[in-house]
Amino acid sequence: MFYITTAIDYPNGKPHIGHAYEKILADVITRYQRFQGIEAHFLTGVDQHGQKMVKTAEAEGVNVATIAKRNTKGFIKLWEKLNVQYDGWAETTDDQHKTCVQAILTDLKEKGALYKKSYAGFYSVRQEQFLTDRDRNDAGEFGPEWGEVIEIEEENWYFKLSDHADWLKSTVQSDELKIIPEFRKTEVLNAAARAGETDLCISRPKDRLAWGIPLPFDPDFVTYVWFDALINYLSFAGYRKPDGSALPDFKTLWPADLQIIGKDILVPAHAIYWPCMLHAMGFEASEMPTLLVHGFWNVRGDKMSKSLGNIIDPDDLAEQFGPETLRYYLCRDIRSGKDSDFDAERLIMLFNTELANDLGNLLNRSINMTKGFCQSTISSTATDDPEDLALRQSLQKTTSAYRHAMDHYELSEALQAINDHVTHCNGYLERHKPWEMKKDETLLPRVGEVLSHTAESCAHLALLLRPILPQASEKILSQLKKENLADLKLDDLKWGLLEAGHQTGKPKPVFPRIQLEEK
């Protein structure tokens, strides 16, 4: 079983384009695993606790639970619109999650991994964490990324993070805690080297923040939101689930094969806190999940933020351009682990060029001419013409490059491989010109062979596209009258999916060009 998770979202507002990219990325990877014949379980959800939720609720004059439920619905509706199909849904207000968190806290306290002490210092309200001098900038100040910073003195519970610092460093160095892409490993090692200097505060006094999971051994405190949220990867995978629970069998899922997170929560949350928490619970180094770290979607080089007013709403984009157009762009225009600039004009250009003009044109011409010149009948494609052999070799090369890219979570490279074969096929048609060849009746058998090669290629391309554009893939197979091919696995893709004598259907544009009305 391939167990894949994303960071659960904080529903203190609407989802932005970064949220959408992460979920689409996870959805595509999950679909690809199944395309390989591998069972997969995809978990995502929302982290509903925390001080920022309370502040928003107070500002609106409503109960914080109402805010959490309302905003959570917005996330769920968007994932449905974008055809993100998850298997497990996590909400940290769920009673089974609360029970799991409290059981873990009780165990850690009994092991001596938790202690209580007083602290006086600085606290970031935005990030909901205590700060040290290491968090100051070169000017000796706490930068704007921390938001409002206040001085605070209070008693809290702490997790002995420092006890696991040496173990963490060796686990990262050995790649038992694997970080993708590789260049993020240095950042984690630098942070791991400092992990022994401080312990992690895991509570907040109830008189300051009541919206959270109470500590089972000290009800005057609630669990720190990050400690609570990280445990969702275990709790909703069936860890310590009660008898009769509908949650999965934990042993079939853990260790998680892949946890997809943004670069902003790699350190310290997922690469420092999380593995140390797991180790304290008794998990071995070999049971650490792989972290796939993606970059930001920026706007003209600036990070999206409410203060700059440059937040991109994926719901609006899906309404304007269609969900699959957005899926294609977000998979096509960013490299794994790197930042990218969101550009609506480029979204339109990529769709119109690569899908409408190139793949769409190949599909329409193949089916149209097969209908008009060959009575919609596929001919034999077991030919030895050098051009035909080169086309088949191009498809083999594309399939191999696609597999390698998808295995390494490089979706943009996988789409480039697909586009390479589309370009080859369109060139093949231009060189043969079947629309001219058909004027000579003696060449009609060759016309059939040429069009059958491009139609066969379209069937393969539809299947390779399926994890990324499931609806478009279905439409292509429908026009080829080969809906049954949707059940094929990657290893089943062999030349000859369209057998001689097969009847294709009627063409209809799968990728109509995007035309914006002029203002």
C-alpha positions as CSV (number, residue, x, y, z in Angstrom):
1,M,0.0,0.0,0.0
2,F,1.3,3.4,-1.0
3,Y,0.4,5.9,1.8
4,I,0.5,9.5,0.7
5,T,-0.4,12.6,2.7
6,T,-0.4,16.3,2.4
7,A,0.0,18.9,5.1
8,I,-3.5,19.5,6.4
9,D,-4.6,23.0,5.7
10,Y,-5.4,25.7,8.2
11,P,-9.0,26.8,7.3
12,N,-8.6,30.4,8.6
13,G,-9.9,31.8,5.3
14,K,-10.2,30.5,1.7
15,P,-7.8,28.1,0.0
16,H,-5.2,29.8,-2.3
17,I,-3.4,28.5,-5.3
18,G,-0.6,26.9,-3.2
19,H,-3.2,24.8,-1.4
20,A,-4.7,23.7,-4.8
21,Y,-1.2,22.8,-6.2
22,E,-0.4,20.6,-3.3
23,K,-3.6,18.7,-3.4
24,I,-3.5,18.3,-7.2
25,L,0.1,17.1,-6.9
26,A,-0.9,14.5,-4.3
27,D,-3.9,13.4,-6.4
28,V,-1.8,13.0,-9.5
29,I,0.8,10.9,-7.7
30,T,-1.9,8.8,-6.1
31,R,-3.5,8.1,-9.5
32,Y,-0.1,7.3,-11.0
33,Q,0.6,4.7,-8.3
34,R,-2.7,3.0,-9.2
35,F,-1.8,3.3,-12.9
36,Q,1.2,1.2,-11.9
37,G,-1.0,-1.4,-10.2
38,I,-0.1,-0.3,-6.7
39,E,-2.8,0.2,-4.0
40,A,-2.8,3.7,-2.7
41,H,-4.3,5.7,0.2
42,F,-4.4,9.5,0.0
43,L,-5.0,11.4,3.2
44,T,-5.6,15.2,3.5
45,G,-7.7,17.4,5.6
46,V,-7.8,20.5,7.8
47,D,-6.1,21.6,11.1
48,Q,-8.9,23.4,12.8
49,H,-7.3,24.4,16.2
50,G,-5.1,27.4,17.1
51,Q,-5.1,31.0,18.2
52,K,-5.6,32.5,14.7
53,M,-9.0,30.7,14.4
54,V,-10.1,32.2,17.7
55,K,-9.1,35.7,16.7
56,T,-11.0,35.4,13.4
57,A,-14.1,34.1,15.2
58,E,-13.9,37.0,17.7
59,A,-13.6,39.5,14.9
60,E,-16.7,38.1,13.2
61,G,-18.6,37.7,16.5
62,V,-19.3,34.0,16.0
63,N,-18.3,30.8,17.7
64,V,-14.9,29.4,16.6
65,A,-16.4,26.0,15.8
66,T,-18.7,27.7,13.4
67,I,-15.8,29.3,11.6
68,A,-14.0,26.0,11.4
69,K,-17.0,24.2,9.9
70,R,-17.8,27.0,7.5
71,N,-14.3,27.3,6.1
72,T,-13.7,23.6,6.0
73,K,-16.7,23.3,3.7
74,G,-15.0,25.7,1.3
75,F,-11.9,23.5,1.1
76,I,-14.0,20.4,0.5
77,K,-16.0,22.0,-2.3
78,L,-12.9,23.2,-4.1
79,W,-11.2,19.7,-3.9
80,E,-14.4,18.3,-5.4
81,K,-14.4,20.9,-8.2
82,L,-10.7,20.1,-9.0
83,N,-11.4,16.4,-9.0
84,V,-9.0,15.8,-6.1
85,Q,-10.1,12.3,-4.9
86,Y,-8.7,11.5,-1.4
87,D,-9.3,8.3,0.5
88,G,-9.1,9.7,4.0
89,W,-10.2,13.1,5.4
90,A,-8.7,14.5,8.5
91,E,-10.3,17.1,10.8
92,T,-8.4,17.7,14.0
93,T,-11.7,18.4,15.9
94,D,-12.6,14.7,15.3
95,D,-13.1,12.8,18.5
96,Q,-11.0,9.9,17.3
97,H,-8.1,12.2,16.6
98,K,-8.5,13.9,20.0
99,T,-8.4,10.5,21.7
100,C,-5.2,9.5,19.8
101,V,-3.4,12.8,20.6
102,Q,-4.3,12.4,24.3
103,A,-3.1,8.8,24.4
104,I,0.2,9.8,22.8
105,L,0.6,12.7,25.3
106,T,-0.1,10.3,28.2
107,D,2.5,7.8,27.0
108,L,5.1,10.5,26.5
109,K,4.6,11.8,30.0
110,E,4.9,8.4,31.5
111,K,8.1,7.9,29.6
112,G,9.5,11.1,31.1
113,A,9.5,12.8,27.7
114,L,7.5,15.8,28.9
115,Y,8.1,18.3,31.7
116,K,6.6,21.5,33.0
117,K,8.5,24.8,33.4
118,S,8.0,28.6,33.3
119,Y,9.2,30.7,30.3
120,A,9.7,34.4,29.8
121,G,10.4,35.8,26.3
122,F,9.0,36.7,23.0
123,Y,6.0,35.1,21.2
124,S,4.8,35.3,17.6
125,V,1.1,35.6,17.5
126,R,0.9,34.9,13.7
127,Q,3.1,31.8,13.9
128,E,1.9,30.7,17.3
129,Q,5.4,30.0,18.6
130,F,8.0,31.2,21.0
131,L,11.0,33.0,19.6
132,T,14.6,33.1,20.4
133,D,17.4,35.5,19.5
134,R,18.2,33.2,16.6
135,D,14.9,34.3,15.0
136,R,16.0,37.9,14.8
137,N,17.2,39.4,11.5
138,D,20.5,41.1,10.9
139,A,19.2,44.3,12.4
140,G,18.5,42.5,15.7
141,E,14.7,42.7,15.1
142,F,12.0,40.1,14.6
143,G,11.1,40.5,10.9
144,P,7.6,41.0,9.4
145,E,7.3,37.3,8.8
146,W,6.6,36.8,12.5
147,G,3.7,39.3,12.5
148,E,2.8,40.7,15.9
149,V,5.5,39.8,18.5
150,I,4.7,40.1,22.2
151,E,6.6,39.5,25.4
152,I,5.1,36.8,27.5
153,E,5.8,35.0,30.8
154,E,3.9,31.8,31.5
155,E,4.2,28.1,32.6
156,N,3.9,25.4,30.0
157,W,4.6,21.8,29.2
158,Y,7.6,20.9,27.1
159,F,8.7,17.9,25.0
160,K,12.3,16.9,25.4
161,L,13.2,17.5,21.7
162,S,16.9,17.8,22.7
163,D,17.0,14.1,23.7
164,H,16.6,13.2,20.0
165,A,18.9,15.7,18.4
166,D,21.8,13.3,17.7
167,W,19.5,10.6,16.5
168,L,17.8,13.1,14.1
169,K,21.1,14.2,12.6
170,S,22.2,10.7,11.9
171,T,18.8,9.8,10.5
172,V,18.9,12.7,8.1
173,Q,22.5,12.1,7.1
174,S,21.7,8.4,6.3
175,D,18.6,9.3,4.3
176,E,16.4,7.2,6.5
177,L,14.6,10.4,6.8
178,K,14.6,11.2,3.1
179,I,14.1,14.8,1.8
180,I,13.1,15.5,-1.8
181,P,14.5,17.4,-3.5
182,E,18.0,16.7,-2.3
183,F,19.1,20.3,-2.0
184,R,16.6,20.7,1.0
185,K,18.7,18.2,3.0
186,T,21.3,20.8,3.9
187,E,18.7,23.1,5.3
188,V,17.4,20.2,7.5
189,L,20.9,19.2,8.6
190,N,21.6,22.8,9.7
191,A,18.3,22.9,11.7
192,A,19.0,19.4,13.1
193,A,22.4,20.6,14.4
194,R,20.5,23.2,16.5
195,A,17.8,20.8,17.7
196,G,19.7,20.0,20.9
197,E,19.7,23.6,22.1
198,T,16.0,24.0,23.0
199,D,13.0,21.8,23.8
200,L,9.5,22.2,22.2
201,C,6.7,23.9,24.1
202,I,3.7,21.6,23.4
203,S,0.9,23.4,25.4
204,R,-0.9,26.7,25.8
205,P,-2.6,27.8,29.0
206,K,-6.4,27.4,28.7
207,D,-6.9,30.9,30.1
208,R,-5.1,32.2,27.1
209,L,-6.3,29.7,24.5
210,A,-9.2,27.3,25.2
211,W,-9.7,26.2,21.5
212,G,-7.6,23.0,21.4
213,I,-7.2,19.5,22.7
214,P,-6.9,19.5,26.6
215,L,-3.8,17.8,28.0
216,P,-5.2,14.6,29.6
217,F,-2.9,15.0,32.7
218,D,-3.3,18.8,33.2
219,P,-6.7,20.1,32.0
220,D,-5.6,23.7,32.5
221,F,-3.7,23.5,29.3
222,V,-4.5,22.6,25.6
223,T,-2.1,21.0,23.1
224,Y,0.0,23.3,20.9
225,V,-1.5,23.4,17.5
226,W,1.5,22.0,15.7
227,F,1.9,19.0,18.0
228,D,-1.8,18.3,17.6
229,A,-1.8,18.7,13.8
230,L,1.2,16.5,13.0
231,I,-0.4,13.5,14.7
232,N,-3.1,13.5,12.1
233,Y,-0.8,11.4,9.8
234,L,-1.1,8.7,12.5
235,S,-4.5,9.1,13.9
236,F,-6.4,9.0,10.6
237,A,-4.2,6.1,9.4
238,G,-5.7,4.0,12.3
239,Y,-2.9,4.4,14.9
240,R,-4.4,3.3,18.3
241,K,-7.8,3.4,16.9
242,P,-10.7,2.2,19.1
243,D,-12.4,-1.1,18.5
244,G,-15.1,-0.9,15.9
245,S,-13.5,2.2,14.2
246,A,-13.9,2.6,10.5
247,L,-10.4,4.0,10.2
248,P,-7.8,2.0,8.2
249,D,-5.6,-0.8,9.5
250,F,-2.5,1.2,10.6
251,K,-0.1,-1.7,9.8
252,T,-1.1,-1.6,6.2
253,L,-0.3,2.1,5.8
254,W,2.7,3.0,8.0
255,P,5.3,4.1,7.4
256,A,4.0,6.8,5.1
257,D,5.6,6.5,1.7
258,L,5.3,10.2,1.0
259,Q,4.3,13.4,2.9
260,I,3.9,16.4,0.6
261,I,4.6,19.7,2.3
262,G,5.4,23.3,1.4
263,K,9.0,24.5,2.0
264,D,7.8,26.9,4.7
265,I,6.8,24.1,7.0
266,L,9.8,21.8,6.4
267,V,11.8,23.3,9.2
268,P,11.1,23.0,12.0
269,A,7.7,21.3,11.9
270,H,8.1,18.3,9.6
271,A,11.8,17.7,9.6
272,I,12.6,18.5,13.3
273,Y,9.5,18.2,15.5
274,W,7.8,15.4,13.6
275,P,10.6,12.8,13.4
276,C,11.6,13.5,17.0
277,M,8.0,13.0,18.1
278,L,7.8,9.7,16.2
279,H,11.1,8.6,17.7
280,A,9.9,9.4,21.2
281,M,6.8,7.3,20.5
282,G,9.0,4.3,19.6
283,F,9.2,4.5,15.8
284,E,12.5,3.5,14.3
285,A,14.6,5.5,11.8
286,S,13.6,3.1,9.1
287,E,9.9,4.0,9.7
288,M,10.3,7.7,8.9
289,P,8.2,9.0,6.0
290,T,9.8,10.6,2.9
291,L,9.2,14.3,2.7
292,L,8.4,15.8,-0.7
293,V,8.9,19.5,-0.4
294,H,7.4,21.8,-2.9
295,G,8.1,25.5,-3.6
296,F,5.8,28.6,-3.6
297,W,3.6,30.0,-6.4
298,N,4.6,33.6,-6.4
299,V,3.2,36.6,-8.3
300,R,5.9,38.6,-10.2
301,G,8.5,37.3,-7.8
302,D,6.6,38.3,-4.7
303,K,5.2,35.7,-2.2
304,M,1.4,35.8,-2.2
305,S,0.0,37.6,0.9
306,K,-3.1,39.3,2.0
307,S,-1.2,42.5,2.7
308,L,0.0,42.7,-0.9
309,G,-3.4,41.9,-2.2
310,N,-2.0,39.3,-4.7
311,I,-3.7,36.1,-3.5
312,I,-4.7,33.9,-6.5
313,D,-8.1,32.2,-5.9
314,P,-8.1,28.7,-7.5
315,D,-11.9,28.6,-7.3
316,D,-12.2,31.6,-9.6
317,L,-9.6,30.2,-12.0
318,A,-11.4,26.8,-12.2
319,E,-14.7,28.7,-12.9
320,Q,-13.0,30.8,-15.7
321,F,-10.8,28.3,-17.4
322,G,-12.1,24.9,-16.2
323,P,-10.7,22.5,-13.6
324,E,-8.6,20.5,-16.0
325,T,-7.0,23.6,-17.5
326,L,-5.9,24.6,-14.0
327,R,-4.7,21.0,-13.2
328,Y,-2.6,21.0,-16.4
329,Y,-1.0,24.4,-15.8
330,L,-0.1,23.7,-12.1
331,C,1.5,20.4,-13.1
332,R,3.2,21.8,-16.2
333,D,4.7,25.1,-15.1
334,I,6.6,24.3,-11.9
335,R,9.6,22.1,-11.2
336,S,9.5,19.8,-8.2
337,G,10.8,21.7,-5.1
338,K,11.3,25.0,-7.0
339,D,9.3,28.3,-6.8
340,S,7.3,29.4,-9.8
341,D,5.5,32.6,-10.9
342,F,1.8,32.3,-11.5
343,D,0.9,33.9,-14.8
344,A,-2.6,33.7,-16.2
345,E,-1.4,34.6,-19.7
346,R,1.0,31.7,-19.6
347,L,-1.8,29.4,-18.4
348,I,-3.7,30.3,-21.6
349,M,-0.7,30.0,-23.8
350,L,0.3,26.6,-22.5
351,F,-3.3,25.3,-22.9
352,N,-3.8,26.7,-26.3
353,T,-0.4,25.6,-27.6
354,E,0.2,22.2,-26.1
355,L,-3.4,20.9,-25.6
356,A,-5.7,22.8,-28.1
357,N,-3.2,23.2,-31.0
358,D,-0.9,20.2,-30.6
359,L,-2.6,17.3,-28.9
360,G,-6.2,18.4,-29.7
361,N,-5.2,18.9,-33.4
362,L,-3.6,15.5,-33.5
363,L,-6.6,13.8,-32.1
364,N,-9.1,15.6,-34.3
365,R,-7.2,15.0,-37.5
366,S,-6.6,11.4,-36.7
367,I,-10.2,10.6,-36.0
368,N,-11.6,12.9,-38.6
369,M,-9.5,11.6,-41.4
370,T,-10.0,8.0,-40.3
371,K,-13.7,8.6,-40.5
372,G,-13.6,10.4,-43.9
373,F,-10.9,8.4,-45.7
374,C,-11.1,4.9,-44.0
375,Q,-14.8,4.5,-42.9
376,S,-13.6,4.9,-39.3
377,T,-11.7,1.7,-39.5
378,I,-8.2,1.1,-38.1
379,S,-5.7,-0.7,-40.3
380,S,-2.8,-2.8,-39.4
381,T,0.0,-1.0,-37.6
382,A,2.5,-3.8,-37.9
383,T,4.5,-2.1,-40.6
384,D,8.2,-1.8,-41.3
385,D,8.2,1.6,-43.0
386,P,11.1,3.7,-41.5
387,E,8.8,6.5,-40.6
388,D,6.4,4.2,-38.8
389,L,9.3,2.5,-36.9
390,A,10.6,6.0,-35.9
391,L,7.1,6.9,-34.6
392,R,6.9,3.7,-32.5
393,Q,10.3,4.3,-31.2
394,S,9.3,7.9,-30.2
395,L,6.4,6.5,-28.3
396,Q,8.6,4.0,-26.5
397,K,11.0,6.8,-25.6
398,T,8.2,9.0,-24.4
399,T,6.7,6.2,-22.2
400,S,10.1,5.5,-20.7
401,A,10.8,9.2,-20.0
402,Y,7.3,9.7,-18.6
403,R,7.8,6.7,-16.2
404,H,11.1,8.0,-15.0
405,A,9.7,11.5,-14.4
406,M,6.6,10.4,-12.6
407,D,8.7,8.0,-10.4
408,H,10.7,11.1,-9.3
409,Y,7.6,13.3,-8.9
410,E,8.7,15.5,-11.8
411,L,5.2,16.1,-13.3
412,S,6.4,18.9,-15.6
413,E,9.0,16.6,-17.2
414,A,6.4,13.9,-17.6
415,L,4.2,16.3,-19.6
416,Q,7.1,17.4,-21.6
417,A,7.7,13.8,-22.6
418,I,4.1,13.5,-23.7
419,N,4.4,16.7,-25.7
420,D,7.5,15.4,-27.4
421,H,5.6,12.5,-28.9
422,V,2.7,14.7,-29.9
423,T,5.2,16.9,-31.8
424,H,6.6,13.8,-33.5
425,C,3.1,12.6,-34.5
426,N,2.1,16.0,-35.9
427,G,5.3,16.1,-37.9
428,Y,4.7,12.6,-39.1
429,L,1.3,13.7,-40.4
430,E,2.7,16.8,-42.1
431,R,5.4,14.7,-43.9
432,H,2.9,12.1,-45.2
433,K,0.0,14.5,-45.9
434,P,-2.8,11.8,-45.9
435,W,-5.3,14.5,-47.0
436,E,-3.3,14.6,-50.3
437,M,-2.4,10.9,-50.5
438,K,-6.1,9.9,-50.4
439,K,-6.6,11.5,-53.8
440,D,-4.7,8.5,-55.3
441,E,-6.7,5.4,-54.7
442,T,-3.6,3.2,-54.9
443,L,-2.3,5.0,-51.8
444,L,-5.4,4.5,-49.6
445,P,-4.0,1.4,-47.8
446,R,-1.0,3.6,-46.8
447,V,-3.3,6.4,-45.7
448,G,-5.0,3.9,-43.4
449,E,-1.6,2.8,-41.9
450,V,-0.5,6.4,-41.3
451,L,-3.8,7.4,-39.6
452,S,-3.8,4.2,-37.6
453,H,-0.4,5.1,-36.2
454,T,-1.5,8.5,-35.0
455,A,-4.8,7.1,-33.6
456,E,-2.8,4.4,-31.8
457,S,-0.6,7.1,-30.4
458,C,-3.6,9.0,-29.2
459,A,-4.8,6.0,-27.2
460,H,-1.4,5.7,-25.5
461,L,-1.2,9.4,-24.8
462,A,-4.7,9.4,-23.3
463,L,-3.6,6.8,-20.8
464,L,-0.4,8.6,-19.9
465,L,-2.4,11.8,-19.3
466,R,-5.0,10.0,-17.2
467,P,-3.4,10.8,-13.7
468,I,-3.2,14.5,-14.6
469,L,-6.3,15.0,-16.8
470,P,-8.6,12.2,-15.9
471,Q,-11.7,13.7,-17.6
472,A,-9.8,14.6,-20.9
473,S,-8.4,11.1,-20.9
474,E,-11.8,9.6,-20.7
475,K,-13.1,11.8,-23.6
476,I,-10.2,10.8,-25.8
477,L,-10.8,7.1,-25.2
478,S,-14.5,7.6,-25.8
479,Q,-13.9,9.1,-29.2
480,L,-11.6,6.2,-30.0
481,K,-14.4,3.9,-28.7
482,K,-11.9,2.3,-26.4
483,E,-13.3,3.1,-23.0
484,N,-12.2,-0.3,-21.8
485,L,-8.5,0.7,-22.0
486,A,-9.0,2.9,-18.9
487,D,-8.4,-0.2,-16.8
488,L,-4.9,-0.9,-18.3
489,K,-1.8,-0.5,-16.1
490,L,1.4,1.2,-17.2
491,D,3.1,-2.1,-17.9
492,D,0.2,-3.2,-20.2
493,L,0.9,-0.4,-22.7
494,K,2.0,-2.3,-25.7
495,W,1.7,-1.3,-29.4
496,G,-1.5,-2.5,-30.8
497,L,-4.1,-1.1,-28.4
498,L,-6.3,-0.4,-31.5
499,E,-6.5,-3.7,-33.3
500,A,-7.0,-3.8,-37.1
501,G,-10.7,-3.5,-38.0
502,H,-11.6,-1.5,-34.9
503,Q,-14.1,1.2,-35.5
504,T,-13.4,4.7,-34.1
505,G,-16.0,7.2,-33.1
506,K,-16.9,10.8,-33.9
507,P,-14.4,13.6,-33.2
508,K,-15.3,16.4,-30.9
509,P,-12.8,19.0,-29.6
510,V,-11.5,17.8,-26.2
511,F,-9.5,21.0,-25.7
512,P,-11.4,23.9,-27.2
513,R,-9.1,27.0,-27.4
514,I,-9.4,29.5,-24.6
515,Q,-10.8,32.8,-26.1
516,L,-11.0,35.7,-23.8
517,E,-13.5,38.5,-24.5
518,E,-11.8,41.8,-25.4
519,K,-12.7,44.5,-22.9
